[in-house]
Amino acid sequence: MTATDPRPNPYELLGGDAAVRQIVNRFYDLMETEPEAAALRALHAADLGPMRERLSDWLTGWLGGPAVYVARHGPVCIASAHAPFVIDAAMRDQWLVCMNRALEESNAPALAKDLLRAPLARMAEFLRNH
């Protein structure tokens, strides 16, 4: 919500920092435990703690919240950051299964969940490089 636009942005609709962190933590929990996400999990380091923080920071800004990622890590080109990894349709789909389930299981309002499904799918497709 800004002085010129009284409507809440996606970050605010979700419930702010705590909600974003809940979704990200559930996403990584699912990635670690779901057999269908094993290939996605294998792309990551053993310790997911740093990735949980980075994704929470990045999503916060992407959703319209504070630019936490840029403040902590500097600007990033998300495509360049993912370029070293083979991201094919199967990997994209594994990411989306975990993220959509984390979103669904969150306490976020239905409107926020509905609002985010398509942009998350577009982002996942954008990162596909094979």
C-alpha positions in Angstrom: 0.0 0.0 0.0 1.4 3.4 -1.0 0.2 7.0 -0.7 -0.8 6.9 -4.4 -2.2 3.3 -4.4 -4.3 2.3 -1.4 -4.6 -1.4 -2.6 -2.3 -3.9 -0.7 0.5 -5.4 -2.8 1.0 -9.2 -2.9 3.5 -9.0 0.0 0.9 -7.3 2.2 -1.9 -9.6 1.0 0.2 -12.7 2.0 0.8 -11.3 5.5 4.3 -9.7 5.3 7.6 -11.1 6.4 6.3 -13.9 8.6 4.1 -15.3 5.9 6.8 -15.2 3.2 9.2 -17.0 5.6 6.5 -19.6 6.4 6.0 -20.3 2.7 9.7 -20.5 2.0 10.4 -22.7 4.9 7.6 -25.1 3.9 8.9 -25.0 0.3 12.3 -26.2 1.4 10.9 -28.7 3.8 8.9 -30.2 1.0 11.9 -30.2 -1.3 13.8 -32.1 1.3 11.2 -34.7 1.9 9.2 -35.3 -1.2 10.5 -38.0 -3.5 9.2 -36.2 -6.6 11.5 -33.3 -5.7 14.7 -35.4 -5.3 16.4 -34.0 -8.4 15.6 -30.4 -7.4 17.0 -31.1 -3.9 20.2 -32.5 -5.4 21.0 -29.1 -7.0 21.3 -27.5 -3.6 24.0 -27.6 -0.9 23.5 -29.9 2.1 22.7 -26.9 4.4 19.6 -25.2 3.1 19.7 -22.5 5.7 21.4 -19.9 3.5 19.0 -20.6 0.7 16.0 -20.3 2.9 17.2 -16.8 3.9 18.1 -15.8 0.3 14.8 -16.9 -1.2 12.9 -15.2 1.6 14.8 -12.0 1.1 14.3 -12.2 -2.7 10.6 -13.1 -2.6 10.0 -10.2 -0.1 11.2 -7.7 -2.7 9.6 -9.5 -5.7 6.2 -9.5 -3.9 6.4 -5.7 -3.3 7.9 -5.7 0.2 11.2 -4.1 1.3 14.2 -4.7 -1.0 15.8 -6.9 1.6 17.8 -9.0 -0.9 19.4 -6.0 -2.6 20.3 -4.5 0.8 21.9 -7.7 2.0 23.4 -9.2 -1.2 23.3 -6.5 -3.8 21.4 -6.6 -7.1 20.9 -9.9 -8.8 19.9 -11.1 -12.2 17.8 -14.1 -11.3 18.4 -15.7 -14.7 22.1 -15.3 -14.4 22.1 -16.7 -10.9 20.4 -19.9 -12.1 22.3 -20.2 -15.4 24.9 -22.7 -14.1 22.1 -25.2 -13.3 20.3 -27.4 -15.8 16.7 -26.3 -15.4 14.4 -28.3 -17.7 10.7 -28.7 -17.7 10.9 -31.5 -15.1 13.0 -29.3 -12.7 10.6 -26.4 -13.3 7.7 -28.7 -12.4 9.4 -30.0 -9.3 9.9 -26.4 -8.1 6.3 -25.5 -8.9 4.9 -28.5 -7.1 6.8 -27.6 -3.9 6.1 -23.9 -4.1 2.4 -24.3 -4.9 1.9 -26.8 -2.1 3.8 -24.5 0.3 1.5 -21.6 -0.8 -1.6 -23.7 -0.5 -0.7 -24.9 3.0 0.0 -21.4 4.2 -2.4 -19.2 6.2 -2.4 -16.7 3.4 -5.8 -15.5 2.2 -7.3 -17.3 -0.9 -7.1 -14.1 -2.9 -3.3 -13.9 -2.3 -2.8 -17.5 -3.3 -4.9 -17.1 -6.4 -3.0 -13.9 -7.3 0.4 -15.6 -7.1 -0.1 -18.9 -8.9 0.3 -17.5 -12.4 3.3 -15.2 -11.7 5.1 -18.0 -9.9 4.5 -20.3 -12.9 5.8 -17.6 -15.3 8.9 -17.1 -13.1 9.6 -20.8 -13.1 9.2 -21.0 -16.8 11.5 -18.0 -17.3 14.2 -19.7 -15.5 14.0 -22.9 -17.6 17.2 -23.0 -19.7 17.0 -26.5 -21.2 
